[in-house]
Amino acid sequence: MLEPLRQGLPPLDPAAVSNAASCALPARYEAVREARRFTRRTLDQWDIGDRFDDVCLVVSELVTNSLRHGLPTGSLCTAEQTPPVRLHLMRWTERLVCAVRDPSHATPAPREADDFSAESGRGLFLVDSFADSWGWHPMAGTLGGKVVWALFQLPHPPRPSTAE
């Protein structure tokens, strides 16, 4: 079945990032809606809004998982000075990465689910189905926690025609 991928992002040249955006998300479930709005605005600005449905589904699942499983017990719905969850969107010419950072060190692991009609417990299966790849890695340094990411291949940009 689906195994959690403990790995960093596939080799991508950080200098080749053409666009990047991030937003801090509060420790409440309304943050999922905020993440979707942020994703919609960002993809539209980058002229890749046609990928919104798949990307939005994955962003929603990653943020929901961070809120449910990545925060200390009792911290949901409390007002904290520093929002504990952060969404990052990074675009290369032919790739888009959605990454969600949270303070937990726990391995993201899909639940064993025999009931595929269940309304919860399938988030990482959806991420695996809609993204081209996904994984996670622990944060280094003073930040702590982990980042769970999903990668989407983007269509090749049209090449300018050369009229002779």
N, C-alpha and C positions, 0 to 999 in steps of 0.2 A: 504494500500500500504506500501511501504518501509518507516519505521520511522527511523530517525537518532538515533543511539544508543549512548547516553552519558553515557559512562561507562569506567572504567579502563579495563585493560587486564583481562582475566579470571585468576583465581588463578594459578600462575606459580611460582615455587620456583626460585628466582633469582640465588641462589647458584647452581642450577642444569643446568644452561645454559651451553651447551657444546661448542657453537661457537657464536661469535658476531662480527659484522662488521658494519661500518658506513661510509658514505661519505657526504661531504658538497656539495651542488649543487648551482650553480650561478643562479641569477635571469634572466634567459633567457630560451626560449623554447628548445634550444639544450640540456638543462640539462636533459630532458626526455631520450634522447639517451644515455647520460652519465650514467643515473640511470639504464637503461637496460644493458649496458655493465658491470657495477659494479655488478649487480645482476647475470648475466651470470657467471662471474669469480668466484663470491662468492659461488654460488650453485655448480659449478663444483668442487671447492676446497673442499666443504663439502660432495661431492659425492651424491648430490641430484639433479643433473642436469636434471633428468627426470621430475621434477616438474616445469622446467623453463617456459614453455608456459603459464600456469595458473598464476604463480607468477609474471612473467614479465608483463602480461596484467594488473594485479592489481597494481603493482608498477608504471607502466606508468600512470594509471588513478589517483592514489593518488598524484603523483608528478605533473601531469598536473593540478589537482584541486588546489594544493597548489600554483602553479605559477599563475593560473587564479584568484583565489578567496582569497588566503591567504596573498597576498602581498599588501602593500599600493599602491594606484593608482599612476601610473607613475614610480614605482620602477623597473618594468620589463625592462630588457636590460640596466640598469645602473650599473656601476662598483661600488660595495660597498666593504668595507674592510672585512666585515663578511658576508659570504654567508647566506642568510636568510632561506634556506630550507635545511633540513638534512634528509637523508634516513638511517634508521637503519634496519639491518637484524639480528634476533636473533634466534638461533636454540636450541631447547631442544631435547631430544631423539626422541620424536614422534610429535613434533610441530615446526612450523616455524612461526615467527611473522615478518611482514613487517610494519614498522612504519615510518611515514613522519611527521616531525615537521615543523611548519611555525609560523610566528609572529602574525597571526590573532587570535582573540578571537571569531570569527563568527562560529556559529554552521554549520557543514557540513550537507546540506539538499539536497535530491534529487529533481530535478525539476519535476514539473508536466508536463509530456510529453504524448500527445495523439498520436504523430507521432513517431512510433517506427522505422521508416526508417531514422529519422533525424541523422545527422552525429555528433551532439554534444548534451550534456545535459543528457547523459545516463551513465556517469562515475560511479556513486555510485550504479546504478542498476547492472552494470558489476561486481563491487567489491562484491556486495551482492551475485551475482550468482556464482562467481568463488572461493571466499574464503569460508571457513567453518563458519567464523563469522567475524564481524568487529565492530568497535566502535571508539570513540574518547574521549579524556579527556583534560581539560585545564592544562597547565603547571603551576607549582607552583614556587615560588621564583622569582629570578631575570630574569630567561629566558623569562617568559611570553609566550603568544601564546597558541598553542594547538598541540596535537599529534593525528593523525588519523592512526589507525592500522588495519591490517587484519591478521587473523590467519588461517593457513593451517595445517590440520592433516597430518602427515607423516606416511608412512607404518611402521608397527612394524619392528624393525631391526631383521634380522635372528638370531635365537639362535644357539649358537655353539652346534653341535651334541656331545653327550656323547657316545663314543664307549665303549662297555663293553667287 
